[in-house]
Amino acid sequence: MVSMKDIARKCQVSVATVSKALNGYSDIGKEKREEILQAAKEMGYFPNSSARALKTNRTYNLGILFSDNLHSGLTHDYFAAIIESFKVTAEEKGYDITFTTMNSTVANRKMTYYEHCRYRGLDGVVIANIDFDTPEVTELVRSSLPVVTIDYVFDGRIAVVSDNMNGMKALAEYVCRMGHRKIAYIHGDNTSVTRDRLSVFYRTMDSYMIKVPDNYILPSRYRDVALTAQRTRELLNLKDRPDCILFPDDFSAVGGINEIREAGLRIPEDISVAGFDGIEISRFLSPKLTTLRQDSQTIGVRAADSLISLIESPKTTLIEKIVVPGELVEGESVRNMVLH
């Protein structure tokens, strides 16, 4: 492994001068600094992470705490895109990534999330798509470790959230403007995100003077194709079935769409459908799915920037809720009833 001493020998300068050049100090000449940097590049020099940790009291390692009740892991399109964006942004700023888990054991004892973070020497952690009400998550959030949450708000912590409320309002208003009045909503897990979307859905229906029957609102789970298909079947079997169904997310919408087709119905001629999240699959469904695209890339970037700022500048970093707007994508799965 190439050391600063090797670079100093090649450039015929002291190790201290090499250190200053590599760390951007201005008290050495421009030409000499560029010579040292070029030599370091040619020789394949990388700074020693252990030495850097001793100098800065940081490991430059960030944790990601991520889970979901269907154990889809990084095949979860929406959160996988957020995590990828978070990872790329963090790496550009010189940080590595470690996934945090409760499956790790030391001395035959299972560690909590917080213990695992400390064991790995993490500088901070981002938390996404997990049961935020568990004692283990609460322990981590209340600790002294810098934390940023995604799509969930804790007092005294930075949260980066998709604008679920305005997103649902845009989607619900759209299907109402298209002339639909018998609108059903199959919603996801009982989380703060779902509660926000449900509340806005009802308020939007009220603003259009639409009364929603209780049996038009059915629970499912995010990304659960089978359960969403079952709930769709229940709606189709109603004596007064809806003319439009909003699904929890684009992935689970596949189950509902298949169920509608198996019933011999056409989309959107017989019944309209819409999703929520705007993952890649929505662009390849036929007909193209109307959905609310969430800006997963920006969410990941803002989460990484906020966490690193909290680590490096804790006294000046604002503890805030960062709301990232989405975008309504008009597909071909919602019929325009006004024109018919």
C-alpha positions, -999 to 999 in steps of 0.1 A, spaced: 0 0 0 13 34 -10 20 58 20 25 95 22 62 88 29 64 71 -6 49 102 -22 72 125 -2 102 105 -14 91 107 -50 84 145 -49 114 152 -27 94 170 0 85 163 36 57 141 47 41 172 63 41 189 29 24 159 13 -2 159 41 -9 196 35 -13 190 -3 -37 161 2 -58 179 27 -61 211 7 -40 235 28 -31 267 11 3 274 26 22 255 -1 27 266 -37 1 257 -64 26 239 -86 40 218 -58 5 209 -46 -5 198 -81 27 178 -85 20 160 -52 -16 153 -61 -6 140 -95 20 117 -79 -6 104 -54 -29 96 -83 -3 79 -104 9 58 -74 -26 47 -64 -26 64 -30 -57 62 -8 -59 77 27 -59 52 55 -94 51 70 -83 42 104 -59 72 105 -86 95 93 -110 82 120 -84 90 147 -78 125 133 -115 135 128 -131 113 155 -154 100 127 -155 67 108 -171 81 76 -195 53 77 -233 58 76 -259 32 85 -291 24 67 -319 8 88 -345 -6 64 -371 -33 66 -406 -41 55 -433 -65 66 -432 -85 33 -394 -88 35 -390 -75 -1 -358 -58 9 -340 -40 -19 -365 -53 -44 -389 -27 -30 -387 -3 -60 -396 29 -42 -373 26 -12 -346 9 -32 -344 40 -54 -343 62 -23 -315 41 -8 -295 41 -41 -297 79 -43 -287 82 -6 -258 58 -12 -245 77 -43 -247 110 -26 -230 98 6 -202 82 -14 -196 113 -33 -190 130 0 -165 104 11 -188 82 33 -193 44 32 -226 26 38 -235 -2 63 -269 -19 65 -280 -20 102 -298 -51 115 -308 -68 147 -296 -102 134 -260 -95 145 -248 -111 177 -217 -106 199 -208 -130 226 -240 -150 219 -261 -119 226 -283 -103 199 -277 -66 195 -303 -39 193 -303 -15 164 -285 11 185 -260 -14 198 -252 -25 162 -247 11 151 -222 16 180 -206 -17 173 -200 -7 137 -189 27 148 -214 45 125 -214 83 124 -251 84 118 -280 64 104 -310 69 81 -342 50 89 -367 40 63 -398 18 60 -397 2 94 -421 -2 123 -412 31 140 -431 23 171 -409 -6 183 -388 -1 214 -356 -8 194 -363 20 169 -373 43 197 -340 36 215 -320 44 184 -340 76 177 -336 89 213 -299 82 214 -271 107 208 -264 92 173 -273 115 144 -305 102 128 -326 111 98 -360 94 91 -377 89 58 -415 93 55 -419 94 93 -416 124 117 -401 122 152 -399 153 174 -363 166 175 -352 146 145 -348 155 108 -374 139 86 -374 138 48 -409 129 36 -427 126 3 -456 150 0 -482 124 5 -510 148 14 -507 170 -17 -500 139 -38 -532 122 -27 -551 155 -32 -538 158 -68 -547 122 -76 -581 123 -60 -590 156 -76 -579 143 -110 -603 113 -110 -631 136 -97 -624 161 -126 -626 131 -150 -662 127 -139 -659 98 -114 -682 98 -85 -681 62 -73 -645 61 -61 -631 33 -40 -597 33 -22 -577 2 -13 -552 16 11 -519 3 26 -507 -6 61 -518 15 91 -490 40 91 -488 77 94 -484 79 56 -516 59 50 -535 79 76 -524 112 59 -535 98 25 -569 86 39 -576 119 55 -569 138 23 -589 114 3 -620 119 24 -615 157 25 -612 158 -13 -644 137 -17 -662 160 6 -651 190 -14 -667 174 -45 -698 165 -24 -691 128 -30 -703 104 -3 -680 74 0 -697 42 12 -678 25 40 -674 -7 19 -655 13 -7 -626 18 17 -607 -15 22 -573 -22 39 -545 -40 22 -507 -38 25 -482 -20 4 -467 -42 -24 -491 -70 -15 -503 -82 -49 -524 -111 -36 -542 -91 -8 -549 -62 -31 -563 -86 -57 -586 -100 -30 -598 -66 -20 -604 -57 -57 -626 -88 -60 -646 -77 -30 -653 -44 -46 -662 -59 -79 -687 -82 -62 -706 -53 -46 -741 -47 -59 -732 -11 -66 -696 -14 -75 -672 15 -79 -664 30 -113 -628 39 -102 -604 22 -78 -573 38 -62 -546 13 -52 -520 15 -24 -491 16 -48 -482 7 -84 -468 -27 -76 -499 -40 -57 -520 -24 -84 -509 -53 -106 -530 -77 -85 -560 -55 -88 -556 -50 -125 -553 -88 -130 -585 -94 -109 -604 -68 -130 -594 -85 -162 -603 -120 -149 -637 -106 -142 -641 -98 -179 -639 -61 -174 -619 -36 -194 -597 -8 -181 -607 20 -184 -638 14 -204 -656 -5 -176 -636 7 -146 -608 31 -140 -578 25 -118 -549 46 -105 -518 38 -84 -494 58 -62 -456 61 -62 -447 61 -99 -422 32 -99 -408 19 -132 -434 -8 -136 -462 18 -140 -448 28 -174 -449 -7 -188 -485 -17 -178 -511 -17 -205 -529 6 -204 -503 29 -189 -511 35 -153 -522 69 -140 -502 74 -108 -486 99 -85 -449 97 -90 -428 103 -58 -394 119 -63 -373 91 -48 -340 105 -61 -345 139 -44 -356 122 -11 -324 101 -11 -302 131 -18 -318 153 8 -316 125 34 -279 121 28 -271 158 27 -291 163 60 -274 134 78 -239 144 68 -246 181 77 -259 169 111 -227 149 116 -202 176 104 -221 207 115 -244 197 144 -247 233 158 -258 249 126 -279 222 110 -317 228 111 -338 201 127 -367 202 102 -393 183 82 -382 183 46 -412 178 23 -404 166 -13 -433 171 -38 -444 145 -63 -459 147 -97 -492 135 -111 -486 112 -141 -517 110 -164 -517 76 -179 -544 58 -198 -561 39 -170 -586 66 -159 -616 71 -182 -628 106 -190 -665 103 -180 -672 139 -188 -666 134 -225 -689 103 -227 
